[in-house]
Amino acid sequence: METHMSEEQVSYSNTSENVMPHLRMVDLNLLTVFDAVMQLQNITRAAQMLGMSQPAVSNAVARLKVMFGDELFVRRGRGIQPTSRAWSLFGSVRQALKLIQDELPGALFDPQSSDRAFNLCVSSPLDNLLTSIIFNQIQKAAPHVNLFFTSSLEQDIDDSVHCQKLGFVIGYDEFFRHDFTNIPLFSDEMVLVCNNHHPRINNLKRERDIYREQHAVVALDRFASFSMPWYDTSEKRAAVACQSMALTSALNVVSQTDLVAIVPRWLADNFSESLGIKALPLPLRVNQRTAYLAWSETLERDKGYQWMKDTLVSICQR
């Protein structure tokens, strides 16, 4: 009996025949190589992480380029730099691999043996306080884990976390973004600093006196600026005399001028003797800042990220 297929049936049949054989021909092991190379951006280190030879990883990268029809990686110094196509693939590939890995029987994260890479942003000025502490504590608990730190956030923070170029953020700002989770870590006292010979050092006791002074501040046009809470009106911003990318730079300017700055007490104490600056009480409504740990909810099921999250909270809340 002769059968007739509708256009929809023909279209569906052709699609199935074209797509499914193509997927069956894909070597899914290549995706684990792609994941490692994206994390480390170095063929040699990726080979060490995977327990493969360097030529084998290079060969796998060549096959990946054919599979995806893109260069994926270009040389940069001693390492390699992912293309935009590679970054667009990274989040989906990592998520797929992690979903599979987490569903395997007995899937655990062993910090003592893991050589995974984690990307953290410890925002300025907290990088001065926490980066070395975090590094040393993680090294003790997980000696083979690779940590990559940055102290400044990009404007496309959502994309950075989604693509997992960035795993965690520690800073003084909460992230009111879809799929972000925040945990308060601790609160810091804020103080006003000036140099030891400031001509009005004994008169900086009221809000109006403070805003008559000229202020050295972190650049206000940067994402999540530390200084923003104290310069939230045009009148207050008019007091700003200079802009600095880091509070440590602002302290150096304060030490050599009659400018003042608002900083955490721990930072003022660290530099008071070496720079000749003095910390004064801050008689403002906002005189404390809470530090937060933030991460993307897409990482919640990853046991490695669960361990790192709990470890960072433990380190920072001490």
C-alpha positions, 0 to 999 in steps of 0.5 A: 500500500502506498503511503503519503506523508504530509509536509509537516511529517516530511519536515520532521523526518528530515530534521530527525535524520539530519540532527540525531546522526550528527549528535551521535557522531560528536565525541562528547569527551571533547567538551571536557577538554573545552571546559578545562581549556576555557577555565585555565586558558592555557594548554599545558595547565589544562593537560595537567588538570585532565591527566592528558598529554599536551599534544593530546589536548592540542589535538582535541582543541583542533577537533573542537574548532572543526566541530564548532566551525570557529577558531575558539582560541587565539594565542596571547603571550604564553597562554590563549584567549577565547574568542567571543564564540567560545565565551558564548558556548562556555556557560552552556557547556559547563552547565551541561557537564555539571548537571551530568557530573552531579547526577553520577552516583557518589559524585563528591568534591574532594578539596584535597585532591581537586585541581579545579579553577575558581574565579573570584572578584574581591572588590576594592578596597576589600582586596587589600584585606581579604585576598591574601587571607582567602588565598592562604586559607584555601591553599591549606584546605585545597592545595591544588585548587587554582584561584584567579582574583580580580579587584574590579567589576566589569559593566557586563557583570551578569554576562561574566557570571553567566559565562562563569568567567566569574564565580563569586563576588565579595564587595560592599554592594548587594546585587539585585539581579535575576538569579543572584544570591547575596549573603551578608558577611560582616559590617565595617565601621567607616571613618573620615581621614585627613592628614595629621596637619590638616588645618581644620582637623579639630572642626570636622565633627558635623555633617555640614563641616565634612561636606564643606571640605574637598574629598578624594573619592573612588571614581563615581562613574565606575560600577558599584563605586565604594564612594557612591553612598556618601555623594548621592546628591549634586550638592554633595558631589560638588565637594568632590575634588578628585577621582581615584580608582582605588581607596589606597590611592585616595589615602595617598592623595589625602596624606599630601593635601588638605583633602579628606576621604571616607574609608573603612577604619581597618584601612585607615589603621593600616596606613595611618603611620606610614602615610601620616593620616588620622581617622576621625569619627564619621557623624553621618547617617551612613557610617557603616558598610556591610560586605556581601558574598554574591554568586549566581544561582546557576552554580547552586548544584555544583558541589565544588562551588558549594564547597567554595561558597561555604569556605568563603563564608567561613573565612570572611565571617571570622 
